[in-house]
Amino acid sequence: MRRTFRLAVTGLLLGGSWGTARADDWPDFLGPKRRGVSAETRWNQEWEASEPKTAWKVQVGVGSSSMSIAGGKLYTMGAHREGREAVICLN
């Protein structure tokens, strides 16, 4: 468990140092440049009228990890009752 956690943390730290690969990536907390601002131009402000299609629905365990998006993949972390922690990548 300790080794997995160390590898996960190391991977996240190294991955965060690569910078933004594409304009639509959301690689860090608060997004590119950590301003909390999206460059998305086709933003749907009428979610109640036309709810966006669900892209992923996965049980990732417990915890409070943020999400990072890079290269069309979403990354997050979760923990299970057995004390195991995991990095989750959704494509």
URRA-V909323 format. One line per field, one symbol per residue. ss: DSSP state (H for helix, E for strand, - for the rest). phi: phi as a letter, one per 30 degrees, with the letter a starting at -180 (. if undefined). psi: psi as a letter, one per 30 degrees, with the letter a starting at -180 (. if undefined). A space follows every 50 residues. Layout:
# URRA-V909323
ss=???
phi=???
psi=???
This chain:
# URRA-V909323
ss=-HHHHHHHHHHHHHHH---------E-----HHH---------------- -----------E-----EEE--EEEEEEE-----EEEEEE-
phi=.dddddddddddddddddiddbdcdbdbeiieihcibcdeccddcceddb eddddbbbdcjckbcdcbbahibccababcedidcbccbcc
psi=eeeeeeeeeeeeeeefffajelegliflkgakghfgkkgkfhkjfheeei kkkkekjkjgalaiklkkkkhgkkkallkleggklkkkkk.
